[in-house]
Amino acid sequence: MQLSVIDYIVFFGYLVAVVTIGLWVARREKATSTEYFLAGSSLPWFAIGFSLIASSISTEQFIGEVGFAYRYGVAVANWEWGVFPALTVMIAFFVPFYLRHQIRTMPEYLENRFGPSSRVVFGVITVISYTFINLAGVLYASGLALHSIFGIDMVLAIWVLALVAGIYTVAGGLASVVWTDVLQSILLLGGGLLVFYLGLDRVGGWEAIRGVGDRAHLMLPASHPDLPWTGMMVGMLSTNVWYYATNQYINQRVLGAKNEWHARAGILFAAFLGIFLTLAVCFPGLVAYRLFPNLEDPDQAYMRVVSALIGPLGFGIRGLVFAGLIGAIMSTVDSLANSCSTVLTIDFYKRFWKKSASEKEMIRFGKLASTLVLVIGVLWAPVVGSWSSIFAYFQESWFFMAVPIVVVFISALLWKRSNTFAATSTLLLALPMLLLPYLLKRFQVQINAFNMAGLLLIPVTGFHILMAYLKPAPPLEITKDRIWTPAMLALPSTELKGGYPWYKRLILWWAVLLIVYITLYAIFW
């Protein structure tokens, strides 16, 4: 696509605006590590919701998920609409523990329940997976996007994006990340929805986009070689719970909420935005299939459909749509760098390297850690190119690793007998599972990764139970306030003084969302 001068002005103007907002938020020197890593526990619900969406969406959706939808049809919408059960688990089970125990990192939560060994193991898993899977994958996809748009060398493009996102992330911490995410999520949703709307008109309406046969359904037969309904259920109940309830770079903005109501309301707002998110990051793939049914590389589908639908438009709209794509990249890159630096600083530097570190020393180390993580992610990014699909790279890497993590976090909440030995032993299984996708690819083993992850749940759960009975049960004083009870569904009494008006009742909006999601699945099943 040929971009006009005004397109370039809009595109680069947007980049300048994002950096300016990030640095403006960072202008006041952060006096404490809580201000730097958790935005001083000051985030309102709408900022949390927008930031959750922005952090979870990047080029693996705009390029990878669109490519997946090009191949398989409506079933790919499960990646956005199927997160509602996981978000419900987060709201009902995990948020009360995280905020009432003033948790700053996910590894810290595990120490609160199990002890220091589980914290160390999970901290290592978090940093490795974020750096070598999430960050490297996002940066590779971003390089591919900029190469396709502007013809820039991919390696140069990766370095430039890491630099731009790193400037305000390192300077301002979580506050800069979240408030730039608000702008970026609005733009990425707007750009994606514009592509969908124009595509709806171009191909002849809703039924034409949806297609026929397997392409028209959310749930495909269990015999489907790539996206069986059994695999989608594994994603909803395992991988999505890991992603939204135990994931530092997603949860960090929840941990920085003003209070528990804002944390839960922010998650519900993200669930509401997710209804439209599917139209922005999945359905353009269905449009591309109708317009270009013979693409050799489905990962080029988004660029092709944007060129066809946005190309004829003027007034800088093309530049704005591509700015939304780049914004999606930067919002994920900044979140990953910030969360990695938080874990490295709080769970490792403060505990093992310099226990007497002052607040300023912790902030200084956090900035250094963010920079180092970004550099490593850039250097590892080319490895992602060995996968046939960007989206497949993420999913195959996550599905296996998520299994032992979910088992440990759920048992921490619901099973008094679960102990330190069982938690640490089970978490250690995640380390070889990080390597499993690479080994399967290296030895060309053909197996459905989604179903295999579901099968792994059974032996991993059995292993965890066995390990728990090899050691004594935790003392009552450890578990008495750390096991979930139905009473935790209610907000803390300190927040209920005076009550909330009916339109702020969380159960009301959760019920509305439940009805909407049930309706969507009934329509597309």
N, C-alpha and C positions, 0 to 999 in steps of 0.2 A: 504494500500500500504506500502510495506517495503522500507524505504528510506535508501540509502547508506550513508557512511561516507561523501562522497563528496557532496551529496545532503544537508546534515546538514550543512556542511561548507559553501556552497553557500547560503543557507537560512539565517543562522545567520550572515554570512558576509554581506548580503544585509541589514539586520537590523542595523548592526554597521555602514554601509555606509550612510544610511539615517540619523541616529542620528548625525554622523560626519558632513555631509553637513549642517544639520540644525544648529548645534552649530557653525560651521565655519561661516555661514552667520550671526549668532547672536554675533560673537566675538566682534564686535565693539559696545560699549555701545550706546543704543539709547538715543539721547539727547532730542528728542521731542516726544510727543504722536503721531504726524503724522508719524514719522519714525517707531514707534512701531506698530501702528494700521493700517496704510495705506502704509507701506514700503516706506515712503518718496515720494510718487507719482512718482515712478521711474520704474514701471513695463513695459516691452516691450510686444508687441502683442503676441509673441509666448509663453511667460511664462504665460500670462493671459489665452490663449486658452488651454494649457496643464493643467493648474491649475483648470480651469472650469470643464474639463472632470474628472480630478482626484477627485475633491471635490464632484461631482455629482454621482460618481460611488463608490459603496462600496459592502459589502456582501449582501445587499438587492437585488443587481443585480446579482453578481456572484453566489449567492445561491438562493435568493428569485425569481429573474426574470428568471433565468434558470429553476427553479421549475415551475413557471407560464407558461413558454414556453413549458415545458414538458407536462403540462395539456392541453393547449389551442392551441399551434401551432404558426404560423406566426403572428397572431394578436397581440402578445405581443411586436412585433417590433415597434408598435405605441409609446411605451414609449421612444424610442430613436429617431426614424425618425419623430415622430409627434411633436417634439419640435421646428421645424424650424419656424412656425408662431410666437411662443412666443419669440424666439430669434430675429426675425424681429421687433416685437413690442419693445423689449428692445433697439435695435439699433436705430430705427427711432424715438421713442417717449421719452424714459426714459433717455438714456445716455446724451442727451444735457442738461437736467435739472439737473441731478446729478452732472455732472462735471462743468457746468458753474456756479452753485450755491455753488460749493465746499462742497457738501454733504459728510458727513463721515458715517452716519448711516441712515437706512431707516426710523426709527422714527423721525430723525432730518428733513428728507425731508417733512414728514407730518406736522411738526410744521412750516416749511417754507411756506407751503401752507394754513394750517388750524389753527394753533395755538398749544399751549402747551398741551391741554387735549388729543388731538389725538396722540401726541408723547408719552405720558405716557402710554396710553392704548395699543398702538401697541408695545411699548417696553416690556410691561408685556407679551403680547401674544408671542412675539418673543422668549423671554428667556424661557418661559414655554414650548412652542412647541419644541424648539431645544433640551432642556434638557430631557424632558420626552418622546418625540416621536423619534426625529432624533437620538440623541446621544445614548439613551438607546437601541433603535432598532439595531443600528449599532454595539454596543458593544455586545449585545446578539448574533447577527449573527456571530461576530468574535469569540466569545467563542465557538460557535457550530462548526465553521470551524477548529479551533485549536484542539478541542476535536476529530474531525473526522480525522485530519491529524496525530496528534502526540499522541492521547489518553490522553491529559492533562485534568485535572479537569476543567470544564467550568468556574467556578467562578475564579479560579486561572488565567486562560487564559485571562479573561476579565480584571482583575487587571493588568496583565503584559502588555497587549496592551495599556491600558490607561496610564500606567507609561511611556512606551517607547515613545508614541506619545506626551505625556505631557512634556517630558524633553526638546525637542527643541522648542515646541510651546510656552511654558512659557518663555523660554530664549530669543527667537528671534522675536516673534510676527509674523506679516503677511509675512515679507520677508522670514523668515525661512520656513513658511508654503508653500509659492508659489514655492520656488526653490527646496524644497524636492518633491513637487507635480510634477514638471517637470520630474524628474527621475521616480517617481512612476507611472505616467500616461503612460510613454513609456513602462514600464515593464508590467503594467496590460493589455495594448492593445496588446503587443507582445505575452504575455502568452495566452490571450483569443483567438487571431487569430491563434496561433499554434494549440490549441485544435480544433478550427473549421476546419482548413486545414486537420488535421489528421482524424477528423471525416468524412469529405467529402470523403476522400479516403476509409475509413473503410466501410461506409454504401452504397457506390456505386454511388456517384454523387449527383448533385444538386437536381434533382427531387425526389430522395429517401429521402433526408433530408426534403424537403418541405412537402411531404406527400400529402394527398388527402382530399377532402371534406372541412369542416370548418377549418381544420388544415392548409390548403394551402393558406388561404386568410387573408389579413390585416384587412378587414372590414367584420364583421359578421352580420347576420340579427338583426334587432331591437328586435326581439323576443328571442335572445340568452340570457340564464339566467344569464350569468356571464360577458361576454365582448361584449355587443351590440354596433353597430357602433355609436349609439346615445351617449353612455357613453364615447366612444373614442373621439368624438367631444367635449364633455364637458371637457375632459382632455386637449385637444389642446387649447381650447379657455378660459379656466378658471384656472385649476390647474397649467398648464404649464406656464401661464402668471404670476401667483403668484410665482411659483418656480424660474423662470429666471429673472423676472423684479422687484420683490418686496422683494426678499429674501436676507437677510444680508449676509449669509455665502456663497452664490453664487456671489453676487454683490461686495463683499468687494475687490476682486482683480481687478474688473473693476474700482472701485473708486480709486484704487492705481495706475492707468495707467499713463504713461508719459504725454499723452494728449488724446484728443478725438479720433484722428485717431487710436492710439494704442488701445484704449478701444473698438472701433467698430471693428477693424481688429481682435482683440483677440476673440471677440464673433463669428465672421465669421469663424475663424480658428477652434473654438470649434464645429461649425456646420459641418465643413468639416470632422473633426475627428469623429463626430457622425455617419457618413455614415458607417465607419468601426467598430465603437463601437458596433453596433447591432450584427455584426458577432461574436464579442468577448463575449458578455454577454447575448445574446438571443438565437442565433442559436445552441450553445452547448446543449440547452434544447431539440431542435429538434433531434439532434444527439443521445442524451441519450434516447429519446423515441424509436428510431429505434433499439438501442442496448439493452435496458432494458425496454420493454413495460409494465412490471407489478410491478413497484416500488410502495410500499405502501406509502412511504413518498416522494413526488416530490422534497422537499427541499434537498434530498440527491442526486439528479440527477447530479449536477456538480461534486461532489466528486466521484461518480461512473464512470462518463465518463472520468474524469481526470485519475482515477486509470487504466481504460481500455486502454486509448490512450497514456498516458504519462508514465505509470508504466513500460513498457518494455524499455524505453529510459534510457540511461546512461549519463555520462559526466556532472552530476549536473543539467540537464534540469528539472528534477522533482522538485528539490529544488528551481529552478528559477521560475517555474510556480507557486508554492505555495507562493513564495516570492511576486509575482505579486498580488496574492489574498490578502495577508497581507498588501501589500502596498496600495491596494484600501481601506482597512479598515482604516489604519493610516491617509491617505490623507483626509478622511472625518472626522475622529475624530479630527484631528488637526484644520481643518477649522471650525468645530462647536464650539470647545472650544475657538478659537480665536475670532470668531464673537460674541459669547455670552459675552466674556469679554469686547469687544469693546462697545457693547450696554450698559452693566452694568456700565462701566466706564464713557462713554460720556453722556449717556442719564439719568443716575441716580446718580452716585457718584458725578460727577462734578456739576450737576444741583441742587441736593437736599441735599447731605450729606456734601460736602465741596466745596463751590463755588470758594474759593480762592486756590484750590489745584494747586500746581506747576506741571510742566511737569513730574518731577521725581516721584511725589506722584501719578499722574495718571498712569504712567507706573507700579509702584509698586502695585497699586490696581488692574490693569489689570492682572498682573501675579497671584495675589491671587484669582481673580475671575475665571481665567482659571482653576486653581487647584480645586476650589470648585465645579465648573460645572462638571468637570470630575468625581469627587467623587460621586456626586449625580447621574450622568448618570450610573455609575457602580452599585450603590445600586438599581436603578430602573430597570435595565436590565432584571432581571428574570421575570418581569411582561409580557414581550413580549412573553414569552413561552406559554402563554395561548391562543395565536392565532394559527389557523391551518396552516397558511402560513405566513412567515416573510414578504413577499412582500405585502400580503393583509393587514397586520398590518399598514404598511406605507401608502398605498394608501387610505384605509378607514379613517385613521386619517387625511390625508391631504385634501381629496376631499371636506369635509364639511367645514373645517376651511378656505380653500382658497376662498370660495365664497364671504363673506363680505369684505375680504381684497382686492380682485380684483376689486370689485365694487367701493370701496373708492379710490384706486389708479387711476383707469381709469377716474373716475369723476373728480378727482383732476386735471388731465391734460386737459380734454375736455369740462368740463361744468362749466361755470362761476358762475352759481347759487349755486353750491355745497358749503356748508359752514361748519363751525366748529361743530355746533350742529349735522348736518347730518352725518359728518364723524365720530365723536366720538360715536354717537348712533349706527351706523352701525358696527363699529369695535367691540363694546361690544357684538355683536351677535356672534363673533368668539369664545368667551369664553365658552358659553354653547355648541357650535359646537365642541370644543375640546373634550368634554365629550360624545358627541353623539355616537361615535363608541363603547365606553365602555358600554353605556346604552343599545344600540341595542344588543350587545353581552350578557349582563347580563340578559336581558329579552327575549333572543332568538328570536328576530324579524327578519324574513327572508325578505330581500329587497335588490335590486341591488343598491349598494352604489353609483355607477357611475351615474346612471339615477337619483337617488334621489338628488345628488348634482346639476345636471342640472336643475331639477325642482325647487330647492331652489333659483336658480339665479333669477327667476321671482319675488317671494315675497320679496326677499332681495333688489332687485333693486327698486321695488315699495316702500318699506319701506324707502330706502334712499331718493328717490324723495319726499315722503311725509314729512320726517323730514326736508328736505331742505327748503320747503315752510312754515314751521312753524316758521322760523326765517328769519330776513332780509338777503338779498344777501350780500356777502362780498364787502367791498369798492373797487373801481376801482384800487386804488394804491396797493391792495393786489394781484389782479388777472392779472394786465396788462402785467407783464412779467412772469407769471406762468401758462399761458394757451398755449397749443401747437399750433404752426402755421406751415404751410408747409416750411417756410423759415428755420426752425430748422433742416431740413434734411441736409442742407449744413454744412460743418465744419466751425468753427469760422474763421473770417478773419485773425486772428493772425497765424493760422496754414496754411493758403492758400498762404502766400507769396512765390512766386516762383512756386507754384503749386506742384502737385504730378505727376510722370510719369504714363503712361497709365496702367502699370501693378500694380500700387498701388491704382487704382481707386476702391473704395469700392463698387460702384454700379455694376461694372463689375463682381466682385467675388460673390456678392449677386445674380446676374442674373444666373451665372453658377451654383451656389448651388440650386437655384430655379428649374432650368431645371433638375438637377440630382434627386432632391427629387420628382418632378412630375413624372419622368421616373420610379422611384422605386415604387411609388404608382400605376402607370399604369400597371406595371408588376405583382405586388402582390395583386392588388385590389380584 
